[in-house]
Amino acid sequence: MSKIALIVNEMQNDYLWEKRKDKFPYDTAPLLDAVNTAIDRVHAAGGDVLYLTQIFPDTPSNHIIFGYCITGTEGAALHADLHIVSEHCFEKNVSDLFADAKFKEFVTAQGYDELHFCGIDECACIAATAKTAAASGMRAVILENGTATRFDARKKAVTRAELKAAGVIYQKEETV
């Protein structure tokens, strides 16, 4: 039997709450519902749930360049309605989480065969991390109904085609 981890990506206030910037047009309620359903299913089946947060250091330049997900701000916190079922939370400020040594060591030590991805953004961080997972021999699954992107339909189609060609699997919902 495969050892599975669900990767819950960037379900943070700055991307999902009403005060978010216009460039983050995610439909919060249905996304949270789908992600929470996936979390509950994986957790109930005995799989691990890992949370990833996009965190930028609290520097004047990051306030100017990004202006969101700054260390220690309320906006950088996981959304209050997100189901938290584990203490496995990894901070990142790069697209591909495998570039983070702590995450890579944890995933290797746990011996995961499969990584399932949900959250945001399908065409950015989720795509980069899923592609690396697939290239490393893991089964990488993106939950179609549990991900969102701020990019247009053309970019989404191109990204999905590239990921499928790289061995990433898409499925409608979590079926652990």
RAKA-V479625 format. One record per pair of residues at least 24 apart in sequence whose ideal C-beta (glycine too) atoms are under 6 Angstrom apart, sorted by the first residue. I is the first residue (numbers start at 1). J is the second residue. Records with the same first field share a line. If there is no record, write none. Layout:
# RAKA-V479625
I = J, J
This chain:
# RAKA-V479625
2 = 113, 114
3 = 111, 112, 113
4 = 47, 114
5 = 48, 50, 112, 115
6 = 42, 49, 116
7 = 50, 115, 117
8 = 51, 118, 119
9 = 52, 119, 125, 126
10 = 54, 119, 120
11 = 78, 79, 82, 119
12 = 53, 78
13 = 75, 77, 79
14 = 68, 69, 75
15 = 120
16 = 79
24 = 150
25 = 150
26 = 120, 148
31 = 148
32 = 81
34 = 145, 146
35 = 118, 146
36 = 83
38 = 118, 143, 146, 174
39 = 83, 85
41 = 174, 176
42 = 176
43 = 85
45 = 176
47 = 176
49 = 85, 86
50 = 88
51 = 89
52 = 90, 97
53 = 91
55 = 91
56 = 93
95 = 124, 125, 128
96 = 128, 129, 132
97 = 129
98 = 132
114 = 139
115 = 140
116 = 141
117 = 142
118 = 143, 146, 147
120 = 148
121 = 149
122 = 147, 149
123 = 149, 151, 155, 156, 159
127 = 159, 163
130 = 168
131 = 166
134 = 166, 167, 168
140 = 168
141 = 169, 171
142 = 170
143 = 174
144 = 170, 172
145 = 172, 173
